[in-house]
Amino acid sequence: MKTTLYGIPNCDTVKKARTWLAEHGQEFTFHDFKKQGLEEGTVAAWLGQVGWEALVNRKGTTWRNLPEERRAQVVDGASALALMLEHPSVVKRPVLEGAGPLAVGFSDSAYAAIFSREAA
């Protein structure tokens, strides 16, 4: 499976992940989910792997700008899926798919571990 990095290009954490991948010679496709959107099947698969609490960025601007009533409606995978399709920017970034287990967020050590397993 090819490696895809999902995010938005102006996000600092996504920039760090893209730089890390490039510096470590990892081929990947970048999917800008603000411009390209997110498919329901893709997000549903992510939810099956890591759960909605890991995917919904409740610290970000998009979440904070939602009306309290809308935030209160997000209580399970189905309601989180609807929110993420409606507001892709609420997805915690980046999402790395295809290089082992789904990775949400970025850290040097996590990416090093992911790609050392892939090489083994």
Secondary structure, DSSP 8 states (H G I E B T S, - for coil): ---EEEE-TT-HHHHHHHHHHHHTT---EEEETTTS---HHHHHHHHHHH-HHHHB-TTSHHHHHS-HHHHHT--SHHHHHHHHHH-GGGB-S-EEESSSS-EES--HHHHHHHHHHHH-
